[in-house]
Amino acid sequence: MELALLGGAPVRQKPFPIWPDYGDAERESLLEVLHSGSWGGYNRKVSEFEGMFATLHGVNHAVSCANGTVALEVALRSLGIRCGDEVIVPAITFVSTATSVLLCHGVPVFVDIDPLTLNLLPDAVEAAVTPRAKAIVAVHFGGHPADMDRLPEIARRHGLALIEDAAHAPGGAWRGVPVGNFGDAATFSFQAFKLVTSGEGGVLLTNSSDLAERMWSYCNQGRRKSGGWFEHFTLGSNYRITGFQAALLCAQLQKLPQQIETRSQNVGYLRRLLTDFPGLALPQDDSRVSRHPYYLLTLRYDKSAFGGLPRDVFLRAVQAEGIPALPTYPHPLYLNPVFHEEALPPCRCAQWKAAQNYQALSLPESERICKTGIWLEHNLFLGGRTDMEDILAAFDKVRRQADSLRSFSSASGISSE
Ligand SMILES: Cc1ncc(COP(=O)(O)O)c(C=O)c1O
C-alpha cells in the first residue's frame, strides 16, 4: 500500500478520542453554579474542588489560582524568592517554569535533562548549585515523576526550596506517594489540554499551613482568611478561579483515576508492540514510578533505522497515515529571546547577576531531544488496543517505505535528524 503522503490510503481514517472529555457531570455541575447566583471565586465549589484535589494527592492544603503560570509565580514568591536569587530549572519544559522565576526577579539556571524521561538530571542539578541558589523547580515531565529520591535530598542538603511543577502529572505517584508530597509546594495547570481541565486554571499544593496561608493571601489581594473583605495585609493580586471553573474541575477530577488506568493499559500495550521495533526508543519502565498519568509519551527517533529519513519527514508521513504524532519543543528554553540580554532589563534590579550566558549555553541532551523527540499526546491513549495497533502499523508502513520519501525529503528542505 502506497504511503498516504504520496497519495495512498491512510492506515487510519477515524479520529482518536477528542479532548476535553465531558458530559452530564460537567453540565450539571456548571448549572449548579449558574443557578446559585454566586459565580465568582468564593463559590463553595472552589473549596469543594480544593478539598478533592488535596485528598487525591494526600496533601494538607490546596489553593486554587488562575493558571499554572501564576501558580509557579505564587509558589516562588511565597517561598521568598527575591531579586538575584538563583532557581535551578530544566532546559526542556514549558516556558512558565523559567519565566515565573524572572517574574520574581530571580535568575533561572538551566540544567540538562535525562534523555528518555526529559526530567532534571540530579547530578547536573547538584553541579549547578552556587551560594546564590535558593530553589529547584522539578518538572514531572509528561507525567513521569522526576527523581523524587535524589532531588529532595539534594534540596535538603543545600538548604534549597523544592517546587514540583506537576502541570503534567495530576494523580502521579513515586514509590506509592502521590506527587505534591516531595517538595515545599507543587503546582498544577488546568489549561485546555491538561489531564484535568477547566479551560484555564491552576492549583498549588503544600503540607505547610504557613505557606498555604501566604499562597492564599497572594491570590486574594493580600487578605487573610480570618480577616475582612477590605483588610489587606500584604501585597497580593487577584488570581482566583471562578465558580464555573471549579464546577468543571470537580466533575473532571472524578474521571481522572479511570482515565489514568485506561492510558496506562494502552501505553503498556504500545510498549509491548514496540519492543522489537527499531529506531524508536521509549523511556524504560521505572519501578519507582507507581502511577504515571501519561500526559505525553516521548519517543526518541533514530533516523539510521529509517534509511536516514529526517524526523520531521517521518512525522509528516505518520500524520498523513492518520496518527497525530508531534515533534518535541523546537529548542531548549534558553534559546528563547525572552531570556536574552535585550529582553532581561525589565526584570532586573541591582542584585540581578546572570548565572549563565543563555545565548551561548549548550546542554547536549536538551539540544538532542529537540531534534530527535516525538510526542504522542494523552488523548491517543483513551481508546482501545486497536488504536495502539494503528499507531504501530503507521510507524511500520513509513519505516518500510522510507526510501520512497527520499525525493519528498529533499524537495521539502527538512533537515531534522
Ligand atoms: C510544565 C508546565 N508548567 C507550567 C505550565 C503553565 O500552565 P498554564 O498554561 O496553565 O499557565 C505548563 C503549561 O502548559 C506546563 O506544561
The ligand as a Gaussian input file, in Angstrom:
#p B3LYP/6-31G(d) Opt

LIG

0 1
 C        5.336000      22.079000      32.716000
 C        4.379000      23.239000      32.669000
 N        4.436000      24.148000      33.656000
 C        3.601000      25.197000      33.671000
 C        2.661000      25.392000      32.682000
 C        1.810000      26.621000      32.693000
 O        0.459000      26.362000      32.835000
 P       -0.651000      27.379000      32.273000
 O       -0.720000      27.211000      30.790000
 O       -1.892000      26.933000      32.971000
 O       -0.254000      28.749000      32.672000
 C        2.555000      24.457000      31.648000
 C        1.542000      24.629000      30.593000
 O        1.493000      24.025000      29.572000
 C        3.447000      23.354000      31.622000
 O        3.421000      22.459000      30.630000

